[in-house]
């Protein structure tokens, strides 16, 4: 079966729409925050579908395929989230370190609520997102990572 799961643009689009539908079932949000890099395209789709503004937080934790370091905020959101209903969107939750770090950071900014949504979660993750589409133990290669994947492998 292989240890990699390649997601093409058509499959990605279908999953993004499915996640947006799940988000809509959870009610109204004031702001969608995408975690750069992989959460940004997804946050764009979700924010468009639910009719909500979007912002970006840039957090770095991977240095290559399977190589991680402690999460670090590279650049943060420009919107105030105090008292707002916030949806945090990323492409996946792997070990959970980044998700835990970012949710802790955002909670310190005092939103009314913070909901997490991703396409994929890993079975070994220590963080469970509120909404997700699939769980897999494979390394996921998203459409915007094909070149990077080819250079790394």
VMD Tcl script that draws the C-alpha trace (Angstrom):
set ca {
  {0.00 0.00 0.00}
  {2.91 2.40 0.54}
  {3.62 4.86 3.28}
  {2.51 7.96 1.34}
  {-0.98 9.18 0.49}
  {-0.99 11.54 -2.51}
  {-3.97 13.87 -2.68}
  {-4.68 15.44 -6.09}
  {-6.56 18.69 -6.64}
  {-9.93 17.01 -7.40}
  {-9.79 14.91 -4.22}
  {-8.62 17.89 -2.20}
  {-11.50 19.99 -3.50}
  {-14.04 17.32 -2.60}
  {-12.67 16.99 0.95}
  {-12.53 20.79 1.39}
  {-16.21 21.03 0.43}
  {-17.05 18.19 2.81}
  {-15.27 19.98 5.65}
  {-17.05 23.26 4.84}
  {-20.38 21.42 5.08}
  {-19.42 20.05 8.52}
  {-18.40 23.55 9.62}
  {-21.74 24.98 8.48}
  {-23.53 22.43 10.67}
  {-21.72 23.84 13.74}
  {-23.22 27.30 13.46}
  {-21.84 30.78 12.87}
  {-18.19 31.84 13.06}
  {-16.82 35.39 13.09}
  {-13.37 34.54 11.73}
  {-11.58 31.64 10.06}
  {-7.86 31.39 10.78}
  {-5.71 29.31 8.45}
  {-2.44 27.82 9.67}
  {0.22 28.50 7.03}
  {1.18 26.79 4.93}
  {-1.22 23.90 4.45}
  {-4.22 25.39 6.21}
  {-4.34 28.51 4.05}
  {-5.91 27.03 0.88}
  {-8.40 25.12 3.03}
  {-9.23 28.20 5.11}
  {-9.88 30.11 1.88}
  {-12.41 27.51 0.74}
  {-14.10 27.20 4.13}
  {-14.29 30.96 4.75}
  {-15.79 31.45 1.28}
  {-18.40 28.73 1.77}
  {-19.48 29.91 5.22}
  {-19.34 33.61 4.29}
  {-16.78 34.63 6.87}
  {-13.59 36.71 7.01}
  {-10.23 34.94 7.08}
  {-6.84 35.56 8.65}
  {-3.56 33.63 8.70}
  {-1.12 32.48 11.35}
  {2.25 31.15 10.20}
  {3.69 28.43 12.42}
  {6.75 26.36 11.58}
  {7.29 22.89 13.00}
  {8.49 20.68 10.13}
  {11.93 20.90 8.58}
  {11.42 18.07 6.05}
  {9.54 14.82 5.59}
  {9.14 13.36 9.06}
  {11.57 15.91 10.58}
  {10.05 18.11 13.27}
  {11.09 20.77 15.71}
  {9.21 22.69 18.40}
  {6.42 24.85 16.92}
  {7.19 28.54 16.58}
  {5.01 31.47 15.47}
  {6.64 33.07 12.42}
  {3.86 35.65 11.88}
  {0.54 36.07 13.60}
  {-2.99 37.15 12.81}
  {-3.86 40.79 12.25}
  {-7.47 40.55 13.47}
  {-8.58 40.87 17.07}
  {-10.31 37.67 18.16}
  {-11.33 38.77 21.66}
  {-14.95 37.72 22.21}
  {-15.27 36.20 18.74}
  {-16.25 32.74 17.53}
  {-13.10 31.52 15.79}
  {-12.54 28.55 13.50}
  {-8.93 27.37 13.24}
  {-8.26 25.45 10.01}
  {-5.25 23.35 9.02}
  {-4.64 20.60 6.51}
  {-3.85 17.95 9.14}
  {-3.06 17.14 12.73}
  {-0.06 14.81 12.90}
  {1.43 14.43 16.37}
  {-0.66 17.31 17.68}
  {2.15 19.59 18.85}
  {1.39 22.40 16.40}
  {-2.37 22.23 16.98}
  {-1.93 22.29 20.75}
  {0.57 25.16 20.49}
  {-1.60 27.28 18.16}
  {-4.83 26.69 20.09}
  {-3.04 27.67 23.32}
  {-1.69 30.80 21.67}
  {-5.10 31.77 20.26}
  {-6.93 31.03 23.52}
  {-4.59 33.51 25.23}
  {-6.14 36.16 22.94}
  {-9.54 35.43 24.56}
  {-11.92 34.35 21.80}
  {-15.50 33.51 22.82}
  {-14.97 30.07 21.31}
  {-12.31 28.25 19.32}
  {-13.20 25.32 17.07}
  {-10.60 23.30 15.16}
  {-11.12 21.76 11.71}
  {-8.73 19.72 9.54}
  {-8.89 17.35 6.60}
  {-6.76 14.62 8.16}
  {-5.83 13.45 11.61}
  {-3.34 10.73 12.49}
  {-4.22 7.78 14.76}
  {-1.21 8.53 16.99}
  {-2.09 12.21 17.47}
  {-2.29 13.59 20.99}
  {-4.69 16.32 19.82}
  {-8.18 15.61 18.54}
  {-9.64 18.32 16.29}
  {-13.31 19.18 16.65}
  {-13.92 18.43 12.96}
  {-12.01 16.25 10.51}
  {-12.65 14.23 7.37}
  {-10.29 11.23 7.53}
  {-7.73 9.52 9.73}
  {-4.63 7.90 8.25}
  {-1.24 6.72 9.44}
  {0.36 7.59 6.09}
  {2.45 10.65 5.24}
  {0.10 12.88 3.25}
  {1.36 14.64 0.14}
  {-0.94 17.53 -0.76}
  {-1.15 18.92 -4.32}
  {0.96 21.98 -3.49}
  {3.76 19.75 -2.11}
  {4.46 17.48 -5.08}
  {7.66 19.28 -6.11}
  {8.92 19.40 -2.54}
  {8.07 15.71 -2.11}
  {10.02 14.75 -5.24}
  {13.07 16.71 -4.06}
  {12.95 15.18 -0.56}
  {12.39 11.51 -1.43}
}
mol new
graphics top color blue
foreach p $ca { graphics top sphere $p radius 0.5 }
foreach p [lrange $ca 0 end-1] q [lrange $ca 1 end] { graphics top cylinder $p $q radius 0.2 }
display resetview
